[in-house]
């Protein structure tokens, strides 16, 4: 589920820049790995971790060829692009990368990027329609809903809203870039 309203005035990164940055899996993996660290990361270490996620291996199992392929792509293309839009600080001479505030703000856009789920806005619209129909059927006494006490008829929609909101909150936290473990899209593959 995934569409939310984003107030772009909170970020200096434009919507187009955010979507362009997140449109590439290797960049998402790199940002995810960088956000997990409190200090700048060496390009070699970042390349090994990204290659591990791409190949479904542990970092120790990544071959030098797999790491080199990721290293070259990050060094020549992805890191300069992310540096230019202000998502990372990339010191090419020292080969170290660190995130900026903009990188930690990118998690908001992950809720917008469509996945295989229905958007949360559609889900809540359907939940609201169901709740109104259910409460109307209970209050109107339509069989078999007329046998349900009015208090239960009022509590069920509220309970559904609370449970749905809790699930939405947990889902959003799991989608957060930089959270411990594998990148968000790989978490879906684990389930």
Backbone torsions as a table, in degrees:
resi	resn	phi	psi	omega
1	UNK	NA	140.7	-170.4
2	UNK	-162.4	18.2	179.5
3	UNK	-109.9	126.1	173.6
4	UNK	-134.9	161.2	178.5
5	UNK	-81.3	132.9	178.8
6	UNK	-116.7	127.8	175.9
7	UNK	-89.4	102.4	-175.2
8	UNK	-68.7	-12.8	179.9
9	UNK	-68.5	-16.9	179.0
10	UNK	-75.6	-17.9	-173.2
11	UNK	-121.9	148.6	172.0
12	UNK	-87.6	-15.1	176.7
13	UNK	-77.2	126.4	180.0
14	UNK	-73.5	163.3	178.0
15	UNK	-59.3	-43.2	179.8
16	UNK	-62.0	-42.9	179.0
17	UNK	-64.8	-40.5	178.8
18	UNK	-63.8	-46.6	179.9
19	UNK	-66.0	-39.3	177.6
20	UNK	-62.2	-42.6	179.3
21	UNK	-63.7	-45.1	-176.7
22	UNK	-80.1	-9.6	-176.2
23	UNK	-72.3	-15.9	-177.7
24	UNK	-108.6	126.0	-177.7
25	UNK	-59.7	-41.8	-178.9
26	UNK	-62.5	-38.6	176.9
27	UNK	-67.5	-40.4	177.3
28	UNK	-60.8	-44.3	179.0
29	UNK	-62.4	-42.6	-179.7
30	UNK	-63.1	-45.5	179.1
31	UNK	-62.6	-43.1	179.1
32	UNK	-58.2	-47.0	-179.7
33	UNK	-64.8	-42.1	-178.9
34	UNK	-65.9	-38.3	-179.7
35	UNK	-68.8	-17.8	178.3
36	UNK	-78.9	-12.6	-175.8
37	UNK	-105.2	146.0	177.6
38	UNK	-90.8	-13.4	-176.8
39	UNK	-125.0	164.9	175.5
40	UNK	-56.9	149.5	-176.2
41	UNK	-113.9	138.8	176.6
42	UNK	-75.2	145.2	-176.6
43	UNK	-58.8	-37.5	179.0
44	UNK	-62.9	-42.6	179.2
45	UNK	-66.9	-42.3	178.4
46	UNK	-62.8	-43.4	179.9
47	UNK	-61.2	-42.3	-179.5
48	UNK	-63.8	-43.5	-178.8
49	UNK	-67.3	-43.5	179.3
50	UNK	-63.7	-42.9	178.1
51	UNK	-62.2	-37.6	178.5
52	UNK	-62.4	-45.0	178.7
53	UNK	-66.0	-39.5	-179.3
54	UNK	-65.6	-34.2	-176.3
55	UNK	-99.6	-4.7	179.3
56	UNK	72.0	31.7	-179.8
57	UNK	-118.0	176.3	169.6
58	UNK	-82.2	156.5	178.1
59	UNK	-56.8	-35.5	-179.7
60	UNK	-66.1	-26.2	-177.2
61	UNK	-86.7	-8.6	-178.4
62	UNK	-68.1	131.7	178.6
63	UNK	-77.2	162.3	179.8
64	UNK	-64.7	-32.9	177.8
65	UNK	-67.0	-43.7	178.4
66	UNK	-62.6	-43.5	179.6
67	UNK	-66.6	-42.4	-178.5
68	UNK	-63.1	-40.1	178.8
69	UNK	-61.0	-44.6	178.8
70	UNK	-69.2	-42.7	179.5
71	UNK	-54.3	-51.2	-177.8
72	UNK	-62.3	-43.3	-180.0
73	UNK	-65.3	-42.1	178.3
74	UNK	-64.4	-48.4	-176.3
75	UNK	-64.0	-43.7	-172.8
76	UNK	-86.5	-27.5	-172.5
77	UNK	-126.1	-62.8	-168.4
78	UNK	-67.4	-47.8	-179.1
79	UNK	-65.1	-43.5	175.3
80	UNK	-59.2	-40.2	177.6
81	UNK	-62.7	-46.3	-178.6
82	UNK	-68.1	-32.5	176.4
83	UNK	-67.1	-43.5	-178.6
84	UNK	-61.0	-35.4	-179.9
85	UNK	-89.6	-4.4	174.7
86	UNK	89.6	18.4	179.8
87	UNK	-83.5	-34.0	178.4
88	UNK	-133.0	158.5	167.7
89	UNK	-102.1	118.6	-176.5
90	UNK	-119.6	111.5	176.3
91	UNK	-94.9	95.6	-175.0
92	UNK	-62.0	-37.6	-177.9
93	UNK	-65.6	-41.7	-179.6
94	UNK	-88.8	-16.7	-179.8
95	UNK	70.6	36.0	178.7
96	UNK	-123.2	149.0	-176.2
97	UNK	-132.8	141.0	171.7
98	UNK	-139.2	158.4	-178.8
99	UNK	-87.3	160.8	173.1
100	UNK	-110.6	178.3	176.3
101	UNK	-59.3	-34.8	-179.6
102	UNK	-60.2	-35.7	179.6
103	UNK	-63.6	-42.1	-179.4
104	UNK	-72.4	-18.9	176.6
105	UNK	-81.3	-13.6	-176.8
106	UNK	-64.8	-20.9	-178.6
107	UNK	-58.5	-28.3	179.3
108	UNK	-61.3	-39.0	-177.3
109	UNK	-73.8	-21.1	177.5
110	UNK	-64.5	-27.3	177.1
111	UNK	-72.2	-20.3	-178.6
112	UNK	-89.0	-34.7	-178.0
113	UNK	-62.3	120.1	-175.1
114	UNK	-66.0	143.4	176.0
115	UNK	-122.0	-150.7	179.7
116	UNK	-89.0	-2.2	-176.2
117	UNK	-95.4	164.4	172.4
118	UNK	-76.6	150.3	178.7
119	UNK	-63.2	146.8	179.1
120	UNK	-58.8	-35.2	-179.5
121	UNK	-62.0	-39.6	178.0
122	UNK	-68.5	-41.1	178.9
123	UNK	-58.7	-48.2	-179.0
124	UNK	-67.3	-32.9	174.9
125	UNK	-62.9	-46.2	178.1
126	UNK	-64.8	-39.7	177.7
127	UNK	-62.3	-42.1	178.2
128	UNK	-63.9	-42.5	178.9
129	UNK	-64.2	-43.3	177.6
130	UNK	-62.7	-44.4	-178.2
131	UNK	-62.0	-43.9	178.4
132	UNK	-64.8	-41.8	178.9
133	UNK	-63.7	-44.3	-179.9
134	UNK	-62.6	-50.7	-179.6
135	UNK	-62.8	-39.9	178.2
136	UNK	-63.2	-40.3	179.3
137	UNK	-67.1	-37.4	178.8
138	UNK	-68.2	-49.3	-178.2
139	UNK	-66.4	-38.3	-179.7
140	UNK	-77.1	-8.5	177.1
141	UNK	73.2	22.8	178.7
142	UNK	-67.8	133.3	179.5
143	UNK	-65.9	142.4	-5.4
144	UNK	-87.4	2.2	-175.6
145	UNK	-68.0	-22.6	179.5
146	UNK	-63.0	-21.5	179.2
147	UNK	-80.1	-10.3	-179.4
148	UNK	-84.9	130.3	177.3
149	UNK	-59.2	145.4	-177.9
150	UNK	-57.7	-36.8	179.3
151	UNK	-62.0	-42.8	177.8
152	UNK	-64.9	-40.2	178.0
153	UNK	-60.9	-30.1	177.7
154	UNK	-84.5	-33.3	-176.9
155	UNK	-76.3	-35.2	-176.7
156	UNK	-58.8	-50.2	178.3
157	UNK	-61.3	-38.7	178.3
158	UNK	-64.5	-42.1	178.1
159	UNK	-64.1	-42.5	176.8
160	UNK	-60.3	-39.6	179.0
161	UNK	-65.7	-43.7	179.7
162	UNK	-64.1	-45.9	179.3
163	UNK	-63.3	-44.2	179.3
164	UNK	-61.5	-41.8	179.2
165	UNK	-65.3	-38.3	177.8
166	UNK	-64.1	-44.0	178.4
167	UNK	-64.0	-41.8	178.5
168	UNK	-60.6	-44.4	179.4
169	UNK	-62.0	-46.4	178.8
170	UNK	-63.4	-42.0	178.6
171	UNK	-60.4	-44.6	-179.6
172	UNK	-63.7	-39.3	178.3
173	UNK	-65.9	-37.9	179.1
174	UNK	-67.3	-27.0	-179.3
175	UNK	-82.1	-5.4	-173.4
176	UNK	-69.0	127.8	174.3
177	UNK	-66.6	142.4	177.6
178	UNK	88.7	-5.5	177.1
179	UNK	-66.2	147.6	-179.7
180	UNK	-53.6	144.8	177.7
181	UNK	98.0	-159.0	-175.7
182	UNK	-74.9	162.8	177.1
183	UNK	-60.2	155.5	-176.4
184	UNK	-52.1	-41.8	-176.8
185	UNK	-69.1	-24.6	176.8
186	UNK	-80.2	-23.5	176.1
187	UNK	-63.5	-36.7	178.5
188	UNK	-65.0	-33.7	-179.9
189	UNK	-73.6	-26.0	179.3
190	UNK	-71.9	-28.9	-175.9
191	UNK	-77.8	NA	NA
